[in-house]
Amino acid sequence: MSKIEFKTSSEVRIKMEKALKKYGDFEIGGILIGRKIEESSFEIIDISISDEDRKFFFSSFFRGIKKSEKLLRYHFKRKSGYYIGEWHSHPKFSLSPSYQDINTMIGILNDKNYGVSFTILLITKINCNLLEYKGYFFHKELEKIVELKEVSEQKPSSQQ
């Protein structure tokens, strides 16, 4: 599992960018909803923006559960996607996971309430007014974190 790919829709990127611009220098985030495309390929189809508890700071935030649970129920009922991880911003820091980020993701892997064998972490920021992000893959059976490779959305053949 050395090469793991992901893609995001333009709707997800727009939603993320609006949240980052709204919260500026404060961290914000939520959950990732997605689906597995192939063995080592995932698609992020939706995100929550967990701002309902209004607890965000310069270098951390608390993810509320109300909006995340509502989004999970929405996709579960429609069988359109499922929980695949977390996202948050690093407005003034690198797109690398912090020690706390890593511990949080390992905690999710070990939490029976989540019931997952893998999870994805997407770290985002606005740089020169453009959305930037990097994805990381955590798995119970892997000893290291794998940086994800983004694949772009496929354009219809008439536009290529």
Beta strands, then each sheet from edge to edge (+ up, - down):
strand 1: 5-8
strand 2: 29-38
strand 3: 41-47
strand 4: 82-89
strand 5: 118-127
strand 6: 130-139
strand 7: 146-147
strand 8: 149-150
sheet 1: 7+ 6- 5+ 4+ 2- 3+ 1+ 8+
end
